[in-house]
Amino acid sequence: MKQMGIASEEVDAQEVIIKTGGKELVIANPQVTKIKMGGQETFQIAGKVTERTADAFSEDDINMVMEQTGVSEARAKEALKSEGDLAKAILKLKK
């Protein structure tokens, strides 16, 4: 493969999340291979796939936002849903 300009390497990943619209595909303990070919990088991912809604945040995430910002649970959930990320939600609410 190297003679053809193709190189591959294993990527040590604990979880892969693919966001699609209102859903997330979650692959826990995946086998990830990065393939370089023709100046491009592609990834091959294998593992057990579970699906969750994009606004599914753990109670720990919600509590963290509440503790860091002093807002209500409803407001913390709303920020997490709109921002889609724990750190962004906290930053948004601290402004």
CYANA upper distance limits for C-alpha pairs under 8 A (distance plus 0.5 A):
  1 MET  CA      5 GLY  CA      7.07
  1 MET  CA      6 ILE  CA      5.69
  1 MET  CA      7 ALA  CA      7.27
  2 LYS  CA      6 ILE  CA      5.58
  2 LYS  CA      7 ALA  CA      6.34
  5 GLY  CA     37 MET  CA      6.65
  5 GLY  CA     38 GLY  CA      7.54
  6 ILE  CA     35 ILE  CA      7.55
  6 ILE  CA     36 LYS  CA      6.21
  6 ILE  CA     37 MET  CA      5.27
  6 ILE  CA     38 GLY  CA      8.07
  7 ALA  CA     35 ILE  CA      6.27
  7 ALA  CA     36 LYS  CA      5.66
  7 ALA  CA     37 MET  CA      7.21
  8 SER  CA     33 THR  CA      7.12
  8 SER  CA     34 LYS  CA      6.01
  8 SER  CA     35 ILE  CA      4.84
  8 SER  CA     36 LYS  CA      6.67
  9 GLU  CA     33 THR  CA      6.16
  9 GLU  CA     34 LYS  CA      5.88
  9 GLU  CA     35 ILE  CA      7.19
 10 GLU  CA     31 GLN  CA      8.20
 10 GLU  CA     32 VAL  CA      6.44
 10 GLU  CA     33 THR  CA      5.04
 10 GLU  CA     34 LYS  CA      6.77
 11 VAL  CA     31 GLN  CA      8.08
 11 VAL  CA     32 VAL  CA      5.78
 11 VAL  CA     33 THR  CA      6.23
 11 VAL  CA     34 LYS  CA      7.15
 12 ASP  CA     31 GLN  CA      8.33
 12 ASP  CA     32 VAL  CA      7.64
 13 ALA  CA     29 ASN  CA      7.38
 13 ALA  CA     30 PRO  CA      7.00
 13 ALA  CA     31 GLN  CA      7.91
 13 ALA  CA     32 VAL  CA      7.38
 14 GLN  CA     28 ALA  CA      6.78
 14 GLN  CA     29 ASN  CA      5.46
 14 GLN  CA     30 PRO  CA      7.11
 15 GLU  CA     26 VAL  CA      7.58
 15 GLU  CA     27 ILE  CA      6.13
 15 GLU  CA     28 ALA  CA      5.05
 15 GLU  CA     29 ASN  CA      6.14
 15 GLU  CA     30 PRO  CA      6.79
 16 VAL  CA     26 VAL  CA      6.35
 16 VAL  CA     27 ILE  CA      5.58
 16 VAL  CA     28 ALA  CA      7.09
 16 VAL  CA     30 PRO  CA      7.51
 17 ILE  CA     24 GLU  CA      6.90
 17 ILE  CA     25 LEU  CA      6.13
 17 ILE  CA     26 VAL  CA      5.14
 17 ILE  CA     27 ILE  CA      6.92
 18 ILE  CA     24 GLU  CA      6.06
 18 ILE  CA     25 LEU  CA      5.53
 18 ILE  CA     26 VAL  CA      7.06
 19 LYS  CA     23 LYS  CA      6.67
 19 LYS  CA     24 GLU  CA      5.04
 19 LYS  CA     25 LEU  CA      6.97
 19 LYS  CA     54 ALA  CA      7.78
 20 THR  CA     24 GLU  CA      6.42
 20 THR  CA     25 LEU  CA      8.18
 21 GLY  CA     54 ALA  CA      8.34
 22 GLY  CA     53 THR  CA      6.39
 22 GLY  CA     54 ALA  CA      5.70
 22 GLY  CA     55 ASP  CA      8.21
 23 LYS  CA     51 GLU  CA      7.38
 23 LYS  CA     52 ARG  CA      6.24
 23 LYS  CA     53 THR  CA      4.85
 23 LYS  CA     54 ALA  CA      5.22
 24 GLU  CA     51 GLU  CA      6.23
 24 GLU  CA     52 ARG  CA      5.82
 24 GLU  CA     53 THR  CA      6.39
 24 GLU  CA     54 ALA  CA      5.91
 25 LEU  CA     49 VAL  CA      6.89
 25 LEU  CA     50 THR  CA      6.37
 25 LEU  CA     51 GLU  CA      5.22
 25 LEU  CA     52 ARG  CA      7.16
 26 VAL  CA     49 VAL  CA      6.11
 26 VAL  CA     50 THR  CA      5.72
 26 VAL  CA     51 GLU  CA      6.52
 26 VAL  CA     52 ARG  CA      8.04
 27 ILE  CA     46 ALA  CA      8.48
 27 ILE  CA     47 GLY  CA      6.47
 27 ILE  CA     48 LYS  CA      6.18
 27 ILE  CA     49 VAL  CA      5.22
 27 ILE  CA     50 THR  CA      6.98
 28 ALA  CA     47 GLY  CA      7.51
 28 ALA  CA     48 LYS  CA      7.19
 28 ALA  CA     49 VAL  CA      7.83
 29 ASN  CA     47 GLY  CA      7.39
 30 PRO  CA     45 ILE  CA      6.97
 30 PRO  CA     46 ALA  CA      6.15
 30 PRO  CA     47 GLY  CA      5.30
 30 PRO  CA     48 LYS  CA      7.97
 31 GLN  CA     45 ILE  CA      6.25
 31 GLN  CA     46 ALA  CA      5.65
 31 GLN  CA     47 GLY  CA      6.84
 32 VAL  CA     43 PHE  CA      7.23
 32 VAL  CA     44 GLN  CA      6.18
 32 VAL  CA     45 ILE  CA      5.13
 32 VAL  CA     46 ALA  CA      7.07
 33 THR  CA     43 PHE  CA      6.11
 33 THR  CA     44 GLN  CA      5.63
 33 THR  CA     45 ILE  CA      7.11
 34 LYS  CA     41 GLU  CA      7.20
 34 LYS  CA     42 THR  CA      6.33
 34 LYS  CA     43 PHE  CA      5.10
 34 LYS  CA     44 GLN  CA      7.03
 35 ILE  CA     41 GLU  CA      6.08
 35 ILE  CA     42 THR  CA      5.72
 35 ILE  CA     43 PHE  CA      6.58
 35 ILE  CA     44 GLN  CA      8.20
 36 LYS  CA     40 GLN  CA      6.18
 36 LYS  CA     41 GLU  CA      5.03
 36 LYS  CA     42 THR  CA      7.05
 37 MET  CA     41 GLU  CA      6.98
 52 ARG  CA     56 ALA  CA      7.19
 54 ALA  CA     81 LYS  CA      8.21
 54 ALA  CA     84 GLY  CA      7.94
 55 ASP  CA     80 LEU  CA      7.78
 55 ASP  CA     81 LYS  CA      5.54
 55 ASP  CA     84 GLY  CA      7.51
 57 PHE  CA     61 ASP  CA      6.63
 57 PHE  CA     62 ILE  CA      7.44
 57 PHE  CA     80 LEU  CA      8.05
 58 SER  CA     62 ILE  CA      6.99
 59 GLU  CA     63 ASN  CA      6.50
 60 ASP  CA     64 MET  CA      6.49
 61 ASP  CA     65 VAL  CA      6.87
 61 ASP  CA     86 LEU  CA      7.17
 62 ILE  CA     66 MET  CA      6.76
 62 ILE  CA     73 GLU  CA      7.39
 62 ILE  CA     76 ALA  CA      6.49
 62 ILE  CA     77 LYS  CA      6.78
 62 ILE  CA     80 LEU  CA      8.25
 63 ASN  CA     67 GLU  CA      6.52
 63 ASN  CA     73 GLU  CA      8.14
 64 MET  CA     68 GLN  CA      6.53
 65 VAL  CA     69 THR  CA      6.47
 65 VAL  CA     70 GLY  CA      8.31
 65 VAL  CA     71 VAL  CA      8.24
 65 VAL  CA     76 ALA  CA      6.35
 65 VAL  CA     86 LEU  CA      7.75
 65 VAL  CA     89 ALA  CA      7.73
 65 VAL  CA     90 ILE  CA      6.16
 66 MET  CA     70 GLY  CA      5.65
 66 MET  CA     71 VAL  CA      5.69
 66 MET  CA     72 SER  CA      6.83
 66 MET  CA     73 GLU  CA      6.97
 66 MET  CA     76 ALA  CA      6.47
 67 GLU  CA     71 VAL  CA      8.23
 68 GLN  CA     90 ILE  CA      7.40
 69 THR  CA     90 ILE  CA      7.05
 69 THR  CA     93 LEU  CA      6.89
 69 THR  CA     94 LYS  CA      6.58
 71 VAL  CA     75 ARG  CA      6.66
 71 VAL  CA     76 ALA  CA      6.87
 72 SER  CA     76 ALA  CA      6.68
 73 GLU  CA     77 LYS  CA      6.65
 74 ALA  CA     78 GLU  CA      6.68
 75 ARG  CA     79 ALA  CA      6.68
 76 ALA  CA     80 LEU  CA      6.71
 76 ALA  CA     89 ALA  CA      8.16
 77 LYS  CA     81 LYS  CA      6.58
 78 GLU  CA     82 SER  CA      6.61
 79 ALA  CA     83 GLU  CA      6.38
 79 ALA  CA     84 GLY  CA      8.44
 79 ALA  CA     89 ALA  CA      5.60
 79 ALA  CA     90 ILE  CA      8.36
 79 ALA  CA     92 LYS  CA      8.04
 79 ALA  CA     93 LEU  CA      7.88
 80 LEU  CA     84 GLY  CA      5.84
 80 LEU  CA     85 ASP  CA      6.55
 80 LEU  CA     86 LEU  CA      6.73
 80 LEU  CA     88 LYS  CA      8.48
 80 LEU  CA     89 ALA  CA      5.78
 81 LYS  CA     85 ASP  CA      8.48
 82 SER  CA     89 ALA  CA      8.37
 83 GLU  CA     88 LYS  CA      6.51
 83 GLU  CA     89 ALA  CA      6.06
 84 GLY  CA     88 LYS  CA      8.15
 84 GLY  CA     89 ALA  CA      8.01
 85 ASP  CA     89 ALA  CA      6.60
 86 LEU  CA     90 ILE  CA      6.90
 87 ALA  CA     91 LEU  CA      6.73
 88 LYS  CA     92 LYS  CA      6.51
 89 ALA  CA     93 LEU  CA      6.76
 90 ILE  CA     94 LYS  CA      6.71
 91 LEU  CA     95 LYS  CA      7.07
